[in-house]
């Protein structure tokens, strides 16, 4: 579980730096909700799925990320966000961070079950 805690803390630090660089207010209620949804989609959707299936199809992973980012960019466009490229990078980071955290979580749980 130390790895999971390290992934979460390091991810929060990097997220804070990205938010500062792109001048995004990450602590507003709307952004907190959207970031939580992105993180959980990565955590549950890909992180746990890849870890349980134990197969990693890189092409499928890229297609899922592309579809997610495209739909989220369309949503951001209708919400009136001007910097779509920066928000897409921000969303991609949160999604990949959630995926990594989900993968590490399942690996930690599987290690405890095997003992």
C-alpha positions, 0 to 999 in steps of 0.5 A: 500500500506504500506504492499506492500512497506514493502514486497518489501523493506524487500525482497530487503534487504533479497535478498542482504543478500542472494547474499552476502552469496552466493557471487552472483553478483546480479547487473550485467545486466544478473542477474538483467534481470533473477531476474526480470523475476523470480520475475514477474513470481511469482508476476503475475503467482502465487501471483495474481492467488492465490489472485483472485481465492481465492483458495489455492491448496498447491499441485498445488503450489508445482508442479508449483514451482518444474517445474519452479525450475527444468527448471531453474536449467537445464538452469543454467547448460547449462549456465555453473553455478557451484553452482546449489544448491545455485542458486536454493535456490536463485531462489526459494527465488525470486520466493516466494518473487514475489508470496508474493508481488503479493498476497499483491498487490491484497489484497491492491487493493481489499481493496481500491475497497471495500471502 
